[in-house]
Amino acid sequence: MDHTRLFTLRSLKKTLELSGFKVTGKFGLPAPFPLAIGKGIRAKILLLINRALIAVSKGLFAYQIAVIAKPLPTLEHLLDDAFNTGKGQTRMGTKNEKE
């Protein structure tokens, strides 16, 4: 990867919403202490502290932020759906097929 963008939690959420997504979940990820200092007791303690601080403020204490986002229906999709429903077709088939 040769290009990255740095976001705050707020700017990431706003960018996704402006791009037609709804943010359904946000998670703060702790720093990789075991990779940096080894898998000892110090790393475990630092991870516990980091996770507790992330619970207080994701944006301030998370090493990385992960989000779950769901795409919102586009205008084209809504118009096609309305047009097809008006013709007697639904997502489940035609009206006559249901009877």
ABEGO torsion letter per residue (X at the ends): XABBBBBBAAAAAAAAAAAGBBBABBBBBBBBAAAAAEBBAAAAAAAAAAAAAAAABAAAABABBBBBBBBBBBAAAAAAAAAAAAAGBBAAEBAAAAX
